[in-house]
Amino acid sequence: MKYVLVDSTNEIIDNIESATIDGAEEYFMKRKQMEDRSKFYKVWTIKTKKEYDLNEEAFRRKPSSESIEWWVEEDNYLDIDKS
């Protein structure tokens, strides 16, 4: 499975093909020369490539409620006498 190292701005910094997330974590921590796991996760996040892509797609997608403007059309067909 492909894992990506993501920074705080959600940019991919590095990637690796690994069988487990533990292998990816060890690789990225050694690559960044960090021993302390808590400090590492304050700066970076490890995600699967699929998870990263789904998050990016959801972030870019327009909300479904944005295009519905029911109140604009409602005025045209009301049965109120306008005289």
C-alpha positions in Angstrom: 0.0 0.0 0.0 1.2 3.5 -0.7 1.6 5.9 2.2 2.2 9.6 2.1 3.8 12.1 4.5 1.7 15.2 4.8 2.7 18.5 6.4 0.5 21.0 8.3 -0.6 22.7 5.1 -1.9 19.3 3.7 0.9 19.1 1.1 2.5 15.7 0.3 6.2 15.8 1.3 7.2 12.2 0.6 5.7 8.8 -0.2 6.6 5.2 0.2 5.2 1.8 -0.8 5.0 -0.3 2.4 3.1 -3.4 3.6 2.2 -1.7 7.0 1.8 1.7 8.4 4.4 0.9 11.0 7.0 0.4 8.2 6.0 3.7 6.7 6.2 5.4 10.0 9.7 4.1 10.7 10.9 5.1 7.2 9.5 8.7 7.5 10.8 9.2 11.0 14.3 8.0 10.0 14.1 10.1 6.8 13.3 13.2 8.9 15.9 12.1 11.5 13.4 12.3 14.4 13.4 9.9 17.3 10.5 11.3 19.3 7.2 10.1 17.9 5.1 12.8 19.6 7.2 15.6 18.1 7.1 13.9 14.7 3.2 13.9 14.7 3.0 17.5 15.7 4.6 18.4 12.4 3.5 15.7 10.0 0.8 13.2 9.4 1.0 9.8 7.7 -2.0 8.8 5.5 -2.6 6.2 2.8 -2.6 7.7 -0.6 -6.3 6.8 -1.0 -7.2 8.5 2.2 -5.3 11.7 1.1 -7.0 11.7 -2.3 -10.5 11.3 -0.7 -9.8 14.1 1.7 -8.7 16.4 -1.2 -11.7 15.5 -3.3 -14.1 16.3 -0.4 -12.3 19.6 0.2 -12.6 20.7 -3.4 -16.2 19.6 -3.9 -18.9 22.3 -3.7 -21.5 21.7 -0.9 -24.7 20.2 -2.3 -26.8 22.8 -0.6 -25.0 25.8 -2.2 -26.9 25.6 -5.5 -30.4 25.2 -4.1 -32.1 28.5 -3.8 -35.8 27.5 -3.2 -36.7 31.0 -2.0 -35.9 32.6 -5.4 -38.4 30.5 -7.3 -41.1 30.5 -4.7 -42.3 34.1 -5.4 -43.3 33.2 -9.0 -46.2 30.9 -8.2 -47.8 32.0 -5.0 -51.6 32.2 -4.9 -51.6 35.6 -3.2 -53.7 38.4 -4.8 -51.2 41.1 -5.6 -53.7 43.9 -6.1 
